[in-house]
Amino acid sequence: MEHRRLGKSGIKVSVLSFGSWVTFGDQLDIAKATESMQAAWDAGVTFFDNAEAYAGGQSETIMGEVLRRMGLDRKTYTISTKLFWGITDGPNTKNTLNRKYLMEGIDGSLERLGLDHVDLLFCHRSDPETPMEEVVWAMSDIIAQGKAHYWGTSEWTGAEYKEACEVAARLNLRAPVMEQPQYNLFERHKVETDYADIYDTHGMGLTTWSPLASGLLTGKYSDGIPEGSRGSLPSYSWLQDRLTDEQALGKVRELGAIADELGASLAQLSIAWCAANPHVSSVITGASRVEQVHHNMEAAALIPSMTPDVMHRIDAIFG
């Protein structure tokens, strides 16, 4: 498994990683989560992604237990979590990045994970109600306390990210080094346009999520929403219109012809396409069963096949 530097920072992450959004707690119990994470680890994955809000904190608890069961040396893997949405009711505990929430939130995440630090800590969304100086101070202090090694953002605009970097430079604080945006063939604006000048000026690294567009790019929704899929979950009913959009499904069918030529599945091609972007440090994959982990990990071998000609043909389909 290839490992890439996270932007211009010194830390390296596996080009394919494993995340717990949707699956841990909702679809995978500890036994199945252990099986999936072990399969990812055996395939060379060393970066595991999580967030406080996933399954209301259950996801961190499950991942922490899985790591203990796997018996991995803490120095051999990289783990992340994210703060913003909150999991308890209160004026300072939900949808915020104020100092009180961040300083207490990281302690809660570490307790659930059973760790004394995470490697990467993300602000899960931006917070227009909290001054940027307060956010940067708090994240910088969390790193100074040894509770995280690097901090970054998730789904921030390019302007917000640059403001955080400028505040950090002005106040001599630790600046963000990474962003976690959605990136797939249907969602490209932030990565390819909004952040275009940040990679060189601020050294931003990317750990991207949803390479399969919530399963749309696997082709499994071509004939409707199958039972047991993400689209069938009541809590993800908001996805159903997108997963049944005929124009989008038509593009997926066209992409299938290229996948067939390469001897790959739609899922493997879509993941490899994301990883072919040199600004992407890691593509976060997920799975509801271990067979999907094995299948997705094979995309790593497909990355060299993403030649300029192949990329051009894909662009001709998706624009």
TIBA-794139 format. One record per residue (C-alpha): z, x, y; residue in three letters; residue number from 1. Coordinates in steps of 0.5 Angstrom, whole numbers. Example, Ala and Ser with C-alpha at 12.3 -4.5 7.8 and 13.67 -1.06 7.14 Angstrom:
BEGIN
@w = 16 | u = 25 | v = -9 | code = ALA | pos = 1 .
@w = 14 | u = 27 | v = -2 | code = SER | pos = 2 .
This chain:
BEGIN
@w = 0 | u = 0 | v = 0 | code = MET | pos = 1 .
@w = -2 | u = 3 | v = 7 | code = GLU | pos = 2 .
@w = 3 | u = 4 | v = 12 | code = HIS | pos = 3 .
@w = 2 | u = 3 | v = 19 | code = ARG | pos = 4 .
@w = 6 | u = 5 | v = 26 | code = ARG | pos = 5 .
@w = 9 | u = -1 | v = 29 | code = LEU | pos = 6 .
@w = 4 | u = 0 | v = 36 | code = GLY | pos = 7 .
@w = 6 | u = 7 | v = 39 | code = LYS | pos = 8 .
@w = 13 | u = 7 | v = 36 | code = SER | pos = 9 .
@w = 15 | u = 12 | v = 31 | code = GLY | pos = 10 .
@w = 17 | u = 6 | v = 25 | code = ILE | pos = 11 .
@w = 12 | u = 5 | v = 20 | code = LYS | pos = 12 .
@w = 11 | u = -2 | v = 16 | code = VAL | pos = 13 .
@w = 7 | u = -4 | v = 10 | code = SER | pos = 14 .
@w = 0 | u = -7 | v = 12 | code = VAL | pos = 15 .
@w = 2 | u = -13 | v = 8 | code = LEU | pos = 16 .
@w = 9 | u = -16 | v = 9 | code = SER | pos = 17 .
@w = 13 | u = -22 | v = 6 | code = PHE | pos = 18 .
@w = 16 | u = -27 | v = 10 | code = GLY | pos = 19 .
@w = 20 | u = -33 | v = 9 | code = SER | pos = 20 .
@w = 18 | u = -38 | v = 14 | code = TRP | pos = 21 .
@w = 17 | u = -45 | v = 10 | code = VAL | pos = 22 .
@w = 19 | u = -43 | v = 3 | code = THR | pos = 23 .
@w = 26 | u = -40 | v = 3 | code = PHE | pos = 24 .
@w = 30 | u = -46 | v = 2 | code = GLY | pos = 25 .
@w = 25 | u = -51 | v = 3 | code = ASP | pos = 26 .
@w = 21 | u = -49 | v = -3 | code = GLN | pos = 27 .
@w = 24 | u = -43 | v = -6 | code = LEU | pos = 28 .
@w = 31 | u = -42 | v = -9 | code = ASP | pos = 29 .
@w = 35 | u = -36 | v = -10 | code = ILE | pos = 30 .
@w = 32 | u = -34 | v = -17 | code = ALA | pos = 31 .
@w = 25 | u = -36 | v = -15 | code = LYS | pos = 32 .
@w = 25 | u = -32 | v = -8 | code = ALA | pos = 33 .
@w = 28 | u = -26 | v = -12 | code = THR | pos = 34 .
@w = 22 | u = -26 | v = -17 | code = GLU | pos = 35 .
@w = 17 | u = -27 | v = -11 | code = SER | pos = 36 .
@w = 20 | u = -21 | v = -7 | code = MET | pos = 37 .
@w = 21 | u = -17 | v = -13 | code = GLN | pos = 38 .
@w = 13 | u = -18 | v = -14 | code = ALA | pos = 39 .
@w = 12 | u = -16 | v = -7 | code = ALA | pos = 40 .
@w = 16 | u = -10 | v = -7 | code = TRP | pos = 41 .
@w = 13 | u = -8 | v = -13 | code = ASP | pos = 42 .
@w = 6 | u = -8 | v = -10 | code = ALA | pos = 43 .
@w = 8 | u = -4 | v = -4 | code = GLY | pos = 44 .
@w = 11 | u = -8 | v = 1 | code = VAL | pos = 45 .
@w = 17 | u = -5 | v = 5 | code = THR | pos = 46 .
@w = 17 | u = -10 | v = 11 | code = PHE | pos = 47 .
@w = 21 | u = -17 | v = 10 | code = PHE | pos = 48 .
@w = 21 | u = -22 | v = 15 | code = ASP | pos = 49 .
@w = 26 | u = -27 | v = 17 | code = ASN | pos = 50 .
@w = 29 | u = -32 | v = 23 | code = ALA | pos = 51 .
@w = 35 | u = -35 | v = 24 | code = GLU | pos = 52 .
@w = 32 | u = -42 | v = 25 | code = ALA | pos = 53 .
@w = 28 | u = -42 | v = 18 | code = TYR | pos = 54 .
@w = 31 | u = -47 | v = 14 | code = ALA | pos = 55 .
@w = 37 | u = -47 | v = 19 | code = GLY | pos = 56 .
@w = 40 | u = -41 | v = 17 | code = GLY | pos = 57 .
@w = 39 | u = -41 | v = 9 | code = GLN | pos = 58 .
@w = 33 | u = -37 | v = 9 | code = SER | pos = 59 .
@w = 37 | u = -31 | v = 12 | code = GLU | pos = 60 .
@w = 42 | u = -32 | v = 7 | code = THR | pos = 61 .
@w = 38 | u = -33 | v = 1 | code = ILE | pos = 62 .
@w = 34 | u = -26 | v = 3 | code = MET | pos = 63 .
@w = 41 | u = -23 | v = 4 | code = GLY | pos = 64 .
@w = 43 | u = -25 | v = -3 | code = GLU | pos = 65 .
@w = 36 | u = -23 | v = -6 | code = VAL | pos = 66 .
@w = 36 | u = -16 | v = -3 | code = LEU | pos = 67 .
@w = 43 | u = -15 | v = -6 | code = ARG | pos = 68 .
@w = 40 | u = -17 | v = -13 | code = ARG | pos = 69 .
@w = 34 | u = -13 | v = -12 | code = MET | pos = 70 .
@w = 39 | u = -7 | v = -11 | code = GLY | pos = 71 .
@w = 35 | u = -3 | v = -6 | code = LEU | pos = 72 .
@w = 37 | u = 3 | v = -2 | code = ASP | pos = 73 .
@w = 38 | u = 0 | v = 5 | code = ARG | pos = 74 .
@w = 34 | u = 6 | v = 8 | code = LYS | pos = 75 .
@w = 27 | u = 4 | v = 4 | code = THR | pos = 76 .
@w = 26 | u = -3 | v = 7 | code = TYR | pos = 77 .
@w = 25 | u = -6 | v = 14 | code = THR | pos = 78 .
@w = 27 | u = -12 | v = 15 | code = ILE | pos = 79 .
@w = 27 | u = -17 | v = 21 | code = SER | pos = 80 .
@w = 30 | u = -23 | v = 24 | code = THR | pos = 81 .
@w = 28 | u = -27 | v = 30 | code = LYS | pos = 82 .
@w = 33 | u = -31 | v = 35 | code = LEU | pos = 83 .
@w = 31 | u = -37 | v = 40 | code = PHE | pos = 84 .
@w = 31 | u = -44 | v = 37 | code = TRP | pos = 85 .
@w = 39 | u = -44 | v = 35 | code = GLY | pos = 86 .
@w = 42 | u = -47 | v = 29 | code = ILE | pos = 87 .
@w = 48 | u = -50 | v = 32 | code = THR | pos = 88 .
@w = 49 | u = -56 | v = 37 | code = ASP | pos = 89 .
@w = 51 | u = -54 | v = 44 | code = GLY | pos = 90 .
@w = 49 | u = -52 | v = 51 | code = PRO | pos = 91 .
@w = 48 | u = -45 | v = 50 | code = ASN | pos = 92 .
@w = 46 | u = -45 | v = 43 | code = THR | pos = 93 .
@w = 39 | u = -48 | v = 42 | code = LYS | pos = 94 .
@w = 32 | u = -46 | v = 45 | code = ASN | pos = 95 .
@w = 35 | u = -40 | v = 50 | code = THR | pos = 96 .
@w = 35 | u = -33 | v = 50 | code = LEU | pos = 97 .
@w = 42 | u = -32 | v = 55 | code = ASN | pos = 98 .
@w = 46 | u = -26 | v = 54 | code = ARG | pos = 99 .
@w = 52 | u = -31 | v = 50 | code = LYS | pos = 100 .
@w = 47 | u = -33 | v = 45 | code = TYR | pos = 101 .
@w = 43 | u = -27 | v = 44 | code = LEU | pos = 102 .
@w = 50 | u = -23 | v = 43 | code = MET | pos = 103 .
@w = 53 | u = -28 | v = 38 | code = GLU | pos = 104 .
@w = 46 | u = -30 | v = 35 | code = GLY | pos = 105 .
@w = 45 | u = -23 | v = 32 | code = ILE | pos = 106 .
@w = 52 | u = -23 | v = 29 | code = ASP | pos = 107 .
@w = 51 | u = -29 | v = 26 | code = GLY | pos = 108 .
@w = 44 | u = -27 | v = 23 | code = SER | pos = 109 .
@w = 47 | u = -20 | v = 20 | code = LEU | pos = 110 .
@w = 53 | u = -24 | v = 17 | code = GLU | pos = 111 .
@w = 48 | u = -29 | v = 13 | code = ARG | pos = 112 .
@w = 44 | u = -23 | v = 11 | code = LEU | pos = 113 .
@w = 50 | u = -19 | v = 9 | code = GLY | pos = 114 .
@w = 47 | u = -13 | v = 13 | code = LEU | pos = 115 .
@w = 50 | u = -9 | v = 19 | code = ASP | pos = 116 .
@w = 43 | u = -8 | v = 22 | code = HIS | pos = 117 .
@w = 36 | u = -11 | v = 22 | code = VAL | pos = 118 .
@w = 31 | u = -6 | v = 24 | code = ASP | pos = 119 .
@w = 27 | u = -11 | v = 28 | code = LEU | pos = 120 .
@w = 29 | u = -16 | v = 32 | code = LEU | pos = 121 .
@w = 25 | u = -21 | v = 36 | code = PHE | pos = 122 .
@w = 26 | u = -26 | v = 41 | code = CYS | pos = 123 .
@w = 23 | u = -32 | v = 38 | code = HIS | pos = 124 .
@w = 20 | u = -35 | v = 44 | code = ARG | pos = 125 .
@w = 20 | u = -34 | v = 51 | code = SER | pos = 126 .
@w = 26 | u = -37 | v = 56 | code = ASP | pos = 127 .
@w = 24 | u = -39 | v = 63 | code = PRO | pos = 128 .
@w = 31 | u = -41 | v = 64 | code = GLU | pos = 129 .
@w = 34 | u = -34 | v = 63 | code = THR | pos = 130 .
@w = 32 | u = -29 | v = 68 | code = PRO | pos = 131 .
@w = 28 | u = -23 | v = 65 | code = MET | pos = 132 .
@w = 33 | u = -18 | v = 67 | code = GLU | pos = 133 .
@w = 38 | u = -22 | v = 63 | code = GLU | pos = 134 .
@w = 34 | u = -22 | v = 57 | code = VAL | pos = 135 .
@w = 32 | u = -15 | v = 57 | code = VAL | pos = 136 .
@w = 39 | u = -12 | v = 58 | code = TRP | pos = 137 .
@w = 42 | u = -16 | v = 52 | code = ALA | pos = 138 .
@w = 37 | u = -14 | v = 47 | code = MET | pos = 139 .
@w = 38 | u = -7 | v = 50 | code = SER | pos = 140 .
@w = 45 | u = -7 | v = 49 | code = ASP | pos = 141 .
@w = 44 | u = -10 | v = 42 | code = ILE | pos = 142 .
@w = 40 | u = -4 | v = 40 | code = ILE | pos = 143 .
@w = 45 | u = 1 | v = 43 | code = ALA | pos = 144 .
@w = 51 | u = -3 | v = 39 | code = GLN | pos = 145 .
@w = 46 | u = -1 | v = 33 | code = GLY | pos = 146 .
@w = 45 | u = -8 | v = 31 | code = LYS | pos = 147 .
@w = 38 | u = -7 | v = 31 | code = ALA | pos = 148 .
@w = 33 | u = -1 | v = 32 | code = HIS | pos = 149 .
@w = 27 | u = -4 | v = 36 | code = TYR | pos = 150 .
@w = 26 | u = -11 | v = 39 | code = TRP | pos = 151 .
@w = 20 | u = -15 | v = 41 | code = GLY | pos = 152 .
@w = 17 | u = -22 | v = 42 | code = THR | pos = 153 .
@w = 14 | u = -27 | v = 39 | code = SER | pos = 154 .
@w = 9 | u = -32 | v = 42 | code = GLU | pos = 155 .
@w = 10 | u = -29 | v = 49 | code = TRP | pos = 156 .
@w = 4 | u = -29 | v = 54 | code = THR | pos = 157 .
@w = 1 | u = -22 | v = 56 | code = GLY | pos = 158 .
@w = 4 | u = -23 | v = 63 | code = ALA | pos = 159 .
@w = 11 | u = -25 | v = 60 | code = GLU | pos = 160 .
@w = 11 | u = -18 | v = 55 | code = TYR | pos = 161 .
@w = 9 | u = -14 | v = 61 | code = LYS | pos = 162 .
@w = 14 | u = -17 | v = 65 | code = GLU | pos = 163 .
@w = 19 | u = -15 | v = 60 | code = ALA | pos = 164 .
@w = 17 | u = -8 | v = 60 | code = CYS | pos = 165 .
@w = 17 | u = -7 | v = 67 | code = GLU | pos = 166 .
@w = 24 | u = -9 | v = 68 | code = VAL | pos = 167 .
@w = 26 | u = -4 | v = 62 | code = ALA | pos = 168 .
@w = 22 | u = 1 | v = 66 | code = ALA | pos = 169 .
@w = 26 | u = -1 | v = 73 | code = ARG | pos = 170 .
@w = 33 | u = -1 | v = 70 | code = LEU | pos = 171 .
@w = 32 | u = 4 | v = 65 | code = ASN | pos = 172 .
@w = 33 | u = 0 | v = 59 | code = LEU | pos = 173 .
@w = 30 | u = -1 | v = 52 | code = ARG | pos = 174 .
@w = 23 | u = -4 | v = 52 | code = ALA | pos = 175 .
@w = 20 | u = -9 | v = 47 | code = PRO | pos = 176 .
@w = 15 | u = -5 | v = 42 | code = VAL | pos = 177 .
@w = 12 | u = -11 | v = 38 | code = MET | pos = 178 .
@w = 10 | u = -18 | v = 39 | code = GLU | pos = 179 .
@w = 9 | u = -23 | v = 33 | code = GLN | pos = 180 .
@w = 4 | u = -28 | v = 34 | code = PRO | pos = 181 .
@w = 0 | u = -33 | v = 30 | code = GLN | pos = 182 .
@w = -7 | u = -29 | v = 28 | code = TYR | pos = 183 .
@w = -12 | u = -32 | v = 24 | code = ASN | pos = 184 .
@w = -20 | u = -34 | v = 24 | code = LEU | pos = 185 .
@w = -18 | u = -40 | v = 28 | code = PHE | pos = 186 .
@w = -13 | u = -37 | v = 32 | code = GLU | pos = 187 .
@w = -15 | u = -31 | v = 36 | code = ARG | pos = 188 .
@w = -14 | u = -32 | v = 43 | code = HIS | pos = 189 .
@w = -7 | u = -28 | v = 44 | code = LYS | pos = 190 .
@w = -9 | u = -22 | v = 40 | code = VAL | pos = 191 .
@w = -16 | u = -21 | v = 42 | code = GLU | pos = 192 .
@w = -16 | u = -23 | v = 49 | code = THR | pos = 193 .
@w = -9 | u = -24 | v = 52 | code = ASP | pos = 194 .
@w = -6 | u = -18 | v = 50 | code = TYR | pos = 195 .
@w = -12 | u = -14 | v = 50 | code = ALA | pos = 196 .
@w = -10 | u = -9 | v = 56 | code = ASP | pos = 197 .
@w = -3 | u = -8 | v = 53 | code = ILE | pos = 198 .
@w = -4 | u = -4 | v = 47 | code = TYR | pos = 199 .
@w = -6 | u = 2 | v = 51 | code = ASP | pos = 200 .
@w = -1 | u = 1 | v = 57 | code = THR | pos = 201 .
@w = 5 | u = -1 | v = 53 | code = HIS | pos = 202 .
@w = 4 | u = 1 | v = 46 | code = GLY | pos = 203 .
@w = 5 | u = -6 | v = 43 | code = MET | pos = 204 .
@w = 5 | u = -7 | v = 36 | code = GLY | pos = 205 .
@w = 3 | u = -13 | v = 32 | code = LEU | pos = 206 .
@w = 6 | u = -16 | v = 26 | code = THR | pos = 207 .
@w = 2 | u = -23 | v = 25 | code = THR | pos = 208 .
@w = 4 | u = -29 | v = 22 | code = TRP | pos = 209 .
@w = 0 | u = -35 | v = 19 | code = SER | pos = 210 .
@w = -6 | u = -31 | v = 16 | code = PRO | pos = 211 .
@w = -9 | u = -37 | v = 12 | code = LEU | pos = 212 .
@w = -8 | u = -42 | v = 18 | code = ALA | pos = 213 .
@w = -2 | u = -46 | v = 14 | code = SER | pos = 214 .
@w = -7 | u = -46 | v = 8 | code = GLY | pos = 215 .
@w = -13 | u = -48 | v = 11 | code = LEU | pos = 216 .
@w = -17 | u = -42 | v = 10 | code = LEU | pos = 217 .
@w = -15 | u = -42 | v = 2 | code = THR | pos = 218 .
@w = -20 | u = -48 | v = 1 | code = GLY | pos = 219 .
@w = -15 | u = -52 | v = -2 | code = LYS | pos = 220 .
@w = -15 | u = -57 | v = 3 | code = TYR | pos = 221 .
@w = -23 | u = -58 | v = 2 | code = SER | pos = 222 .
@w = -21 | u = -65 | v = -2 | code = ASP | pos = 223 .
@w = -15 | u = -67 | v = 1 | code = GLY | pos = 224 .
@w = -8 | u = -65 | v = 1 | code = ILE | pos = 225 .
@w = -5 | u = -63 | v = -6 | code = PRO | pos = 226 .
@w = 2 | u = -65 | v = -8 | code = GLU | pos = 227 .
@w = 7 | u = -60 | v = -7 | code = GLY | pos = 228 .
@w = 3 | u = -56 | v = -2 | code = SER | pos = 229 .
@w = 6 | u = -54 | v = 5 | code = ARG | pos = 230 .
@w = 1 | u = -60 | v = 8 | code = GLY | pos = 231 .
@w = 5 | u = -65 | v = 4 | code = SER | pos = 232 .
@w = 12 | u = -63 | v = 6 | code = LEU | pos = 233 .
@w = 15 | u = -69 | v = 10 | code = PRO | pos = 234 .
@w = 17 | u = -63 | v = 15 | code = SER | pos = 235 .
@w = 10 | u = -61 | v = 16 | code = TYR | pos = 236 .
@w = 7 | u = -67 | v = 17 | code = SER | pos = 237 .
@w = 4 | u = -65 | v = 24 | code = TRP | pos = 238 .
@w = 0 | u = -60 | v = 20 | code = LEU | pos = 239 .
@w = -4 | u = -66 | v = 17 | code = GLN | pos = 240 .
@w = -9 | u = -67 | v = 22 | code = ASP | pos = 241 .
@w = -11 | u = -60 | v = 22 | code = ARG | pos = 242 .
@w = -12 | u = -59 | v = 15 | code = LEU | pos = 243 .
@w = -16 | u = -65 | v = 14 | code = THR | pos = 244 .
@w = -21 | u = -63 | v = 20 | code = ASP | pos = 245 .
@w = -28 | u = -63 | v = 17 | code = GLU | pos = 246 .
@w = -31 | u = -58 | v = 22 | code = GLN | pos = 247 .
@w = -26 | u = -53 | v = 21 | code = ALA | pos = 248 .
@w = -27 | u = -54 | v = 13 | code = LEU | pos = 249 .
@w = -34 | u = -53 | v = 14 | code = GLY | pos = 250 .
@w = -33 | u = -47 | v = 17 | code = LYS | pos = 251 .
@w = -28 | u = -45 | v = 11 | code = VAL | pos = 252 .
@w = -34 | u = -47 | v = 6 | code = ARG | pos = 253 .
@w = -39 | u = -42 | v = 10 | code = GLU | pos = 254 .
@w = -33 | u = -37 | v = 9 | code = LEU | pos = 255 .
@w = -33 | u = -38 | v = 2 | code = GLY | pos = 256 .
@w = -40 | u = -35 | v = 1 | code = ALA | pos = 257 .
@w = -38 | u = -28 | v = 4 | code = ILE | pos = 258 .
@w = -32 | u = -28 | v = 0 | code = ALA | pos = 259 .
@w = -36 | u = -29 | v = -7 | code = ASP | pos = 260 .
@w = -40 | u = -24 | v = -5 | code = GLU | pos = 261 .
@w = -34 | u = -19 | v = -4 | code = LEU | pos = 262 .
@w = -31 | u = -22 | v = -11 | code = GLY | pos = 263 .
@w = -25 | u = -24 | v = -7 | code = ALA | pos = 264 .
@w = -22 | u = -31 | v = -6 | code = SER | pos = 265 .
@w = -22 | u = -34 | v = 1 | code = LEU | pos = 266 .
@w = -15 | u = -32 | v = 2 | code = ALA | pos = 267 .
@w = -16 | u = -25 | v = 0 | code = GLN | pos = 268 .
@w = -21 | u = -25 | v = 5 | code = LEU | pos = 269 .
@w = -18 | u = -28 | v = 11 | code = SER | pos = 270 .
@w = -12 | u = -23 | v = 10 | code = ILE | pos = 271 .
@w = -16 | u = -17 | v = 10 | code = ALA | pos = 272 .
@w = -20 | u = -20 | v = 16 | code = TRP | pos = 273 .
@w = -13 | u = -20 | v = 20 | code = CYS | pos = 274 .
@w = -11 | u = -13 | v = 17 | code = ALA | pos = 275 .
@w = -18 | u = -10 | v = 19 | code = ALA | pos = 276 .
@w = -16 | u = -11 | v = 27 | code = ASN | pos = 277 .
@w = -13 | u = -4 | v = 28 | code = PRO | pos = 278 .
@w = -8 | u = -7 | v = 33 | code = HIS | pos = 279 .
@w = -5 | u = -11 | v = 27 | code = VAL | pos = 280 .
@w = 1 | u = -6 | v = 24 | code = SER | pos = 281 .
@w = 3 | u = -12 | v = 19 | code = SER | pos = 282 .
@w = 0 | u = -18 | v = 16 | code = VAL | pos = 283 .
@w = 6 | u = -23 | v = 14 | code = ILE | pos = 284 .
@w = 4 | u = -27 | v = 8 | code = THR | pos = 285 .
@w = 8 | u = -32 | v = 5 | code = GLY | pos = 286 .
@w = 8 | u = -36 | v = -2 | code = ALA | pos = 287 .
@w = 11 | u = -42 | v = -5 | code = SER | pos = 288 .
@w = 11 | u = -38 | v = -12 | code = ARG | pos = 289 .
@w = 10 | u = -31 | v = -15 | code = VAL | pos = 290 .
@w = 3 | u = -32 | v = -17 | code = GLU | pos = 291 .
@w = 1 | u = -33 | v = -10 | code = GLN | pos = 292 .
@w = 5 | u = -26 | v = -8 | code = VAL | pos = 293 .
@w = 1 | u = -23 | v = -14 | code = HIS | pos = 294 .
@w = -6 | u = -26 | v = -11 | code = HIS | pos = 295 .
@w = -5 | u = -24 | v = -4 | code = ASN | pos = 296 .
@w = -3 | u = -17 | v = -5 | code = MET | pos = 297 .
@w = -10 | u = -16 | v = -8 | code = GLU | pos = 298 .
@w = -12 | u = -17 | v = -1 | code = ALA | pos = 299 .
@w = -10 | u = -10 | v = 1 | code = ALA | pos = 300 .
@w = -15 | u = -7 | v = -3 | code = ALA | pos = 301 .
@w = -20 | u = -11 | v = 0 | code = LEU | pos = 302 .
@w = -19 | u = -8 | v = 7 | code = ILE | pos = 303 .
@w = -24 | u = -2 | v = 7 | code = PRO | pos = 304 .
@w = -29 | u = -8 | v = 5 | code = SER | pos = 305 .
@w = -29 | u = -11 | v = 12 | code = MET | pos = 306 .
@w = -35 | u = -7 | v = 15 | code = THR | pos = 307 .
@w = -38 | u = -8 | v = 22 | code = PRO | pos = 308 .
@w = -43 | u = -12 | v = 18 | code = ASP | pos = 309 .
@w = -38 | u = -17 | v = 14 | code = VAL | pos = 310 .
@w = -34 | u = -18 | v = 21 | code = MET | pos = 311 .
@w = -40 | u = -20 | v = 25 | code = HIS | pos = 312 .
@w = -42 | u = -25 | v = 19 | code = ARG | pos = 313 .
@w = -35 | u = -28 | v = 20 | code = ILE | pos = 314 .
@w = -36 | u = -28 | v = 27 | code = ASP | pos = 315 .
@w = -42 | u = -32 | v = 27 | code = ALA | pos = 316 .
@w = -39 | u = -37 | v = 23 | code = ILE | pos = 317 .
@w = -32 | u = -38 | v = 27 | code = PHE | pos = 318 .
@w = -35 | u = -35 | v = 34 | code = GLY | pos = 319 .
